[in-house]
Amino acid sequence: MASIVNTVLIALVAFQWAFISYLIAKKDEQVRIAPSKPPMQPHEHGGEIHFSLDNQESKSKENLNHDDIYEGVAATLMMNSPKWFQRRYTSMVANILDNTPPNWAVQIFYTPQGQSQFGLDINPGIERMNATHERLIMTRIPDDLVTEFGMKKKKLYWTSKYLWNAMVADNVFVFSGNGALCSNSKISFLDGSAMELFRQFDFIGTPLRSNGEGGDGSISFRKKKSMLDVIQSSPPYDGGAAEGSYFIKALNQMNKNGANYRVATSQETQLMGGIDASGLPPFVISGTLGNLEHETRHAALEMCPEVKRIFPSLHNPACFGAHPDADACAKSICALQDPLVRGQHGC
């Protein structure tokens, strides 16, 4: 009799432990925190693995008419570019995320085909950032627009009503792989000092070599509403001039007709990317700075090391260190090679 009772007690204890273990496991499952955004899922295409960004479309679409969600948006267009340029994409986006506050979105316009998709495929870092940064928004360009504009003429997209309507904020910072935001700059989006200067403008870009007003549109601050006003009220873009020039010219013409849009003067574009004798890092460095003397350019790169991503690096160990080898270094530099050796594609 006693053995029977012991057996029953043991069975009850074992059942209790099993039930308690089940409840604990169930509770853990219920409170487990889900990721803020589902990761992009790979899908097969043409024998290669591609990352699908379709799960981000709903988020970008729901924000289209809610400009109050973000103070601003940093936007770029990833379409047809050479592979060497596309290699910058991850670093380019990381630079923007690092230098914009949480109330700024970063918006990438793309299409899941051709060179646009290829550029994303060779940049898995973008997929990881997309999964961990809620404010990184992937916006798929409608297929019919891609069919109409093609893959090569980005300026047709930048002058389209669709693209500006799709911006998730009125304050727009257009960026590209031609430059970088300087973290050591005297002004920044992070502390609001940049917006104190830029919010007065409808268009301000980095300085042009020609010293033209408005500046270069490839890295620029603009107002979404003003760009839409141009598209709505001005003659259609003919595809000739740079898209930035189209907007600047149209805004000036509208001002002549009684409007009051603020286009930066040539001097004011120095606020965006001027390099002067002050010894202070500029807000943006763009291009290869070919108009600067060697020492001035060297100083700019030291102040803003982020921009080194767009400059070829002397990575051969013979070119640096305690005991550089001049002859071996020279052999590794494309520009110093015989034209027959380096080929016809430049350096």
C-alpha positions in Angstrom: 0.0 0.0 0.0 2.8 2.4 1.0 4.6 1.7 -2.3 1.5 2.6 -4.3 1.1 5.9 -2.4 4.8 6.7 -3.0 4.3 6.0 -6.7 1.3 8.3 -6.9 3.1 11.1 -5.1 6.1 10.8 -7.4 3.8 10.9 -10.4 2.0 14.0 -9.0 5.3 15.8 -8.4 6.6 15.0 -11.8 3.4 16.2 -13.4 3.6 19.5 -11.4 7.1 20.1 -12.5 6.2 19.4 -16.1 3.2 21.8 -15.9 5.2 24.5 -14.2 7.9 24.2 -16.9 5.3 24.5 -19.6 3.8 27.7 -18.1 7.3 29.3 -17.8 8.1 28.5 -21.4 4.7 29.8 -22.5 5.2 33.0 -20.6 8.7 33.5 -22.1 7.2 33.0 -25.6 4.5 35.7 -25.0 6.9 38.3 -23.7 9.6 37.8 -26.2 10.2 41.1 -28.0 9.6 41.0 -31.7 12.0 42.9 -34.0 10.8 46.4 -34.9 10.9 45.6 -38.6 10.8 42.2 -40.3 14.1 41.5 -42.1 14.2 41.5 -45.9 13.6 38.1 -47.2 15.9 36.7 -49.9 14.3 35.4 -53.1 15.7 33.7 -56.1 16.2 35.6 -59.3 18.3 34.8 -62.3 20.3 32.2 -60.3 21.4 34.7 -57.7 20.0 35.5 -54.3 18.3 38.9 -54.0 16.8 40.7 -51.1 13.2 41.6 -51.3 12.3 45.0 -49.9 8.6 44.6 -50.6 7.8 44.4 -46.9 8.8 48.1 -46.6 6.4 49.4 -49.1 3.4 49.5 -46.8 5.4 51.5 -44.2 6.5 54.1 -46.8 3.1 54.4 -48.3 1.3 55.0 -45.0 3.7 57.9 -44.4 3.1 59.6 -47.7 0.6 62.1 -46.4 2.0 62.5 -42.9 4.8 65.0 -43.1 4.4 65.8 -39.4 5.9 62.4 -38.5 9.4 63.5 -39.3 11.1 66.9 -39.2 13.1 66.0 -42.3 14.1 63.3 -44.6 17.5 62.5 -46.2 16.7 61.0 -49.6 18.6 59.2 -52.3 17.9 57.4 -55.6 19.6 54.1 -56.2 19.2 53.3 -59.9 21.7 52.6 -62.6 25.3 53.2 -61.5 28.7 51.6 -62.1 29.6 48.8 -59.7 32.6 50.7 -58.2 30.1 53.5 -57.3 27.5 51.1 -55.9 30.2 49.8 -53.5 29.8 53.0 -51.6 26.1 52.5 -50.9 26.4 51.0 -47.4 29.0 53.5 -46.2 27.0 56.3 -47.8 23.8 55.4 -46.0 25.6 54.8 -42.7 27.1 58.3 -42.9 23.7 59.8 -43.2 22.2 57.7 -40.3 25.1 58.7 -38.1 24.6 62.4 -38.8 20.9 62.8 -38.7 18.7 62.7 -35.5 15.9 60.2 -34.7 13.2 62.5 -36.0 14.7 62.5 -39.5 13.9 59.7 -41.9 16.4 58.2 -44.4 14.5 57.3 -47.6 15.9 55.2 -50.4 14.1 55.1 -53.7 14.8 51.9 -55.7 13.3 49.3 -58.1 13.8 45.6 -57.7 15.3 45.0 -61.1 18.4 45.6 -63.1 21.3 47.7 -61.7 19.1 49.1 -58.9 18.6 45.6 -57.4 22.2 44.6 -58.2 23.4 47.6 -56.1 21.3 46.4 -53.2 22.5 42.8 -53.6 26.2 43.7 -53.3 25.4 45.8 -50.2 24.1 43.4 -47.5 24.9 46.2 -45.0 21.9 48.1 -46.2 19.7 45.1 -45.5 21.0 44.9 -41.9 20.5 48.7 -41.4 17.0 48.4 -42.8 16.2 45.7 -40.2 17.5 47.7 -37.3 16.6 51.3 -38.1 12.9 52.1 -38.1 13.5 55.4 -39.8 15.3 53.9 -42.8 12.5 53.7 -45.4 12.8 51.8 -48.7 10.4 53.2 -51.3 9.8 51.1 -54.4 9.3 53.2 -57.5 6.2 52.1 -59.5 7.0 49.8 -62.4 5.1 52.0 -64.9 7.4 54.9 -64.0 10.5 52.8 -64.5 9.1 51.7 -67.8 8.5 55.3 -68.8 11.8 56.8 -67.6 14.2 53.8 -67.9 17.1 53.1 -65.6 19.7 55.5 -66.6 18.2 59.1 -66.5 17.9 59.7 -62.8 17.1 63.4 -63.4 13.8 62.3 -64.9 12.8 60.8 -61.5 14.1 63.8 -59.5 11.8 66.1 -61.6 8.8 63.8 -61.3 5.7 64.6 -59.3 5.7 61.0 -58.0 9.1 61.2 -56.3 8.4 64.5 -54.5 5.0 63.4 -53.4 6.5 60.3 -51.9 8.9 62.2 -49.7 8.0 61.6 -46.1 8.8 65.1 -44.9 8.8 68.7 -46.3 12.5 69.3 -45.3 14.5 67.2 -47.8 18.2 66.7 -47.8 19.2 65.1 -51.1 22.4 63.0 -50.8 24.5 60.8 -53.1 27.8 58.9 -53.2 29.6 62.0 -54.5 30.3 63.2 -51.0 29.7 62.9 -47.3 28.5 64.8 -44.2 31.4 65.9 -42.0 30.8 64.7 -38.4 33.3 67.3 -37.2 31.5 70.2 -38.9 30.7 73.4 -37.0 27.0 72.8 -37.9 25.0 69.6 -37.8 21.5 68.1 -38.2 22.1 66.3 -34.9 22.0 69.5 -32.7 19.6 71.5 -35.0 22.3 74.0 -35.9 22.2 73.0 -39.6 18.4 73.4 -39.7 18.6 76.9 -38.2 20.6 77.9 -41.3 18.9 75.8 -44.0 15.2 76.1 -43.1 15.1 79.6 -44.6 15.9 78.2 -48.1 13.8 76.5 -50.7 16.9 75.3 -52.5 20.6 75.3 -51.3 23.2 73.0 -52.7 27.0 72.6 -52.4 29.0 75.3 -54.2 29.4 75.0 -58.0 32.7 75.6 -59.7 30.9 78.1 -61.8 29.9 80.0 -58.6 26.3 79.8 -59.8 23.4 80.5 -57.4 21.5 77.7 -55.8 24.4 75.2 -55.9 24.8 71.6 -57.0 21.6 69.6 -56.6 23.2 66.2 -56.1 23.8 67.2 -52.4 21.3 69.8 -51.4 18.6 70.9 -49.0 15.2 71.6 -50.5 11.6 72.1 -49.6 9.3 69.4 -50.9 6.4 71.8 -51.3 8.5 74.2 -53.4 9.7 71.4 -55.7 6.1 70.3 -56.2 5.1 73.9 -56.9 7.7 74.0 -59.7 6.5 70.7 -61.2 2.9 71.9 -61.0 3.3 75.5 -62.3 6.4 75.4 -64.7 7.0 74.0 -68.1 7.8 70.2 -68.0 11.4 69.3 -67.6 12.9 68.6 -71.0 15.8 66.4 -69.8 18.5 68.8 -71.0 20.0 70.7 -68.0 20.8 69.2 -64.6 17.7 68.7 -62.6 19.0 71.1 -59.9 19.4 73.8 -62.6 15.8 73.2 -63.7 14.4 73.8 -60.3 16.6 76.9 -59.6 15.7 78.5 -62.9 12.0 77.7 -62.4 12.0 79.1 -58.8 13.6 82.3 -60.0 11.1 82.7 -62.8 8.2 82.2 -60.3 9.8 84.9 -58.1 9.7 87.3 -61.1 5.9 86.5 -61.3 5.4 87.5 -57.7 6.4 84.4 -55.7 8.8 84.6 -52.8 11.0 81.4 -53.0 14.4 81.5 -51.3 17.2 80.3 -53.6 20.7 80.4 -52.1 23.1 82.9 -53.6 26.5 81.8 -54.7 28.0 83.1 -51.4 25.3 81.3 -49.3 26.1 77.9 -50.9 29.3 78.1 -48.9 27.1 77.3 -45.8 26.5 73.9 -47.4 30.0 72.9 -48.5 32.4 75.8 -48.4 36.1 75.1 -47.7 37.7 78.3 -46.5 40.7 79.5 -44.5 38.9 79.3 -41.2 40.4 75.9 -40.5 36.9 74.6 -39.6 35.4 71.5 -41.3 32.7 72.2 -43.8 29.2 70.7 -43.4 29.6 68.7 -46.6 32.5 67.7 -48.7 31.5 66.7 -52.3 33.4 65.7 -55.4 37.1 65.2 -55.7 38.0 68.8 -54.7 40.1 69.1 -57.9 39.9 72.9 -57.7 41.9 73.0 -54.5 45.6 73.1 -53.9 47.1 69.9 -52.7 47.7 71.1 -49.1 44.2 72.6 -48.8 42.6 69.4 -50.0 44.8 67.3 -47.7 43.7 69.5 -44.7 40.0 69.1 -45.7 40.4 65.3 -45.8 42.0 65.3 -42.4 39.1 67.4 -41.0 36.4 65.3 -42.7 37.8 61.7 -43.0 34.4 60.4 -44.0 34.9 61.7 -47.5 37.9 59.4 -48.0 35.4 56.8 -49.0 35.2 58.4 -52.4 38.9 58.8 -52.9 41.1 55.8 -54.1 43.3 54.7 -51.2 47.0 54.0 -51.3 46.6 50.6 -49.6 49.9 49.1 -50.8 52.1 48.8 -47.6 55.0 50.2 -49.6 53.3 53.6 -49.7 53.1 54.2 -45.9 54.5 53.1 -42.5 57.9 53.7 -40.9 59.8 52.4 -44.0 58.0 53.2 -47.2 59.4 52.0 -50.5 59.1 54.7 -53.1 59.7 52.5 -56.2 57.3 49.7 -55.0 54.7 52.3 -54.1 55.0 54.0 -57.5 54.3 50.7 -59.3 51.0 50.4 -57.4 49.7 53.8 -58.4 47.6 53.7 -61.6 48.5 57.2 -62.7 52.2 56.4 -62.7 51.9 53.3 -64.8 52.5 53.2 -68.6 49.3 54.0 -70.5 49.6 50.6 -72.3 49.7 48.9 -68.9 46.8 50.7 -67.3 44.6 50.5 -70.4 42.1 52.9 -71.8 39.7 53.2 -68.9 41.6 55.6 -66.7 42.3 55.3 -63.0 
